[in-house]
């Protein structure tokens, strides 16, 4: 008898079926129902899954490229930051440039000047440096 009722309800169009089901039901309520997919639905899902996988792979490749580019920029900023922090901490920086040692025999000091003529450092003359001046005076005298 249940197969006959199922066949009867299936034979009606959707509006007639809903009306007949409501009129014959003892109770109407909502319930989770497990349904199997048809072969067509499964094939379509597999096709959709393939498309999603391809798109996801493309997005992952793009993410790697973007991440590498951003990481490179961050690395440059970190290197610059490290130099700035070091210089701020030390309160000086070092460069390689031409300098000139000029002696002041009267004051007994050796001055080191940069190309602009600014004194970079001073120190006492060594005994050999004092002797060079004396030898020059004797030779020229």
C-alpha positions in Angstrom: 0.0 0.0 0.0 2.8 2.4 0.7 4.3 2.1 -2.8 0.8 2.8 -4.2 0.6 6.0 -2.1 4.1 7.0 -3.2 3.1 6.4 -6.8 -0.1 8.4 -6.4 1.7 11.5 -4.9 4.5 11.3 -7.5 1.9 11.3 -10.3 0.5 14.7 -9.3 2.0 18.0 -10.3 3.8 20.0 -7.6 0.9 22.2 -6.5 -1.6 19.3 -6.4 1.0 17.1 -4.6 1.5 19.7 -1.8 -2.2 20.1 -1.4 -2.8 16.4 -1.3 0.1 15.8 1.2 -1.2 18.6 3.5 -4.8 17.2 3.4 -3.7 13.6 4.1 -0.9 14.3 6.7 -1.5 13.6 10.3 1.3 16.2 11.1 3.6 18.5 9.2 7.1 19.4 10.5 10.6 20.1 9.4 13.3 17.4 9.6 16.8 16.8 8.2 16.6 14.2 5.5 19.6 12.4 3.9 19.4 12.2 0.2 21.9 10.5 -2.3 23.2 12.5 -5.2 22.4 11.4 -8.7 25.2 10.4 -11.1 24.7 13.7 -13.0 25.0 15.7 -9.8 28.2 13.7 -8.7 29.7 14.3 -12.2 28.9 18.0 -12.0 30.4 18.2 -8.5 33.6 16.6 -9.6 33.8 19.1 -12.5 33.3 22.0 -10.1 35.9 20.5 -7.7 38.4 20.4 -10.5 37.7 24.0 -11.4 38.0 25.1 -7.7 41.3 23.2 -7.4 42.8 24.9 -10.5 41.7 28.3 -9.3 43.0 27.6 -5.8 46.4 26.5 -7.2 46.6 29.7 -9.3 45.8 31.8 -6.2 48.5 30.0 -4.2 51.1 30.7 -6.9 50.0 34.3 -7.0 50.3 34.5 -3.2 53.8 33.1 -3.3 54.8 35.7 -5.9 53.3 38.5 -4.0 54.7 37.3 -0.7 58.2 37.1 -2.2 57.9 40.6 -3.6 56.7 42.0 -0.3 59.3 40.1 1.7 62.0 41.6 -0.5 60.7 45.1 0.2 60.5 44.3 4.0 64.1 43.0 3.9 65.3 46.3 2.4 63.4 48.3 5.1 64.9 46.1 7.9 68.4 46.5 6.6 67.9 50.3 6.4 66.4 50.3 9.9 69.3 48.3 11.3 71.8 50.9 9.9 69.7 53.8 11.3 69.4 52.2 14.7 73.2 51.4 14.8 74.0 55.0 13.8 71.6 56.5 16.3 73.0 54.3 19.1 76.6 55.1 18.2 76.0 58.7 17.2 78.5 58.4 14.4 79.0 56.8 11.0 82.0 55.6 9.2 83.1 56.3 5.6 86.2 55.7 3.7 87.7 58.9 2.2 91.0 60.6 1.6 92.5 62.3 4.7 95.7 64.3 5.3 98.1 64.3 8.2 99.5 67.7 8.9 102.0 68.2 11.7 102.3 71.2 14.0 105.9 71.0 15.3 105.4 74.0 17.6 102.4 72.4 19.4 103.9 68.9 19.0 100.6 67.5 17.5 99.6 65.7 14.3 96.3 66.7 12.9 94.2 64.6 10.5 92.1 66.7 8.2 89.4 65.6 5.6 89.2 66.9 2.0 87.1 69.9 3.3 89.9 70.9 5.7 88.0 69.9 8.8 90.1 68.4 11.6 89.0 64.8 12.1 91.4 64.0 14.9 94.6 65.1 16.6 97.4 63.3 18.5 100.8 63.9 19.9 103.7 63.7 17.5 105.8 60.5 17.8 109.5 60.8 18.5 110.2 59.8 14.9 107.9 62.6 13.6 109.7 65.1 15.7 113.1 63.9 14.3 111.9 64.2 10.7 111.3 67.9 11.1 114.8 68.4 12.7 116.4 66.4 9.9 114.6 68.5 7.3 115.8 71.7 9.0 119.4 70.4 9.0 119.2 69.3 5.4 117.7 72.5 4.2 119.9 74.7 6.4 
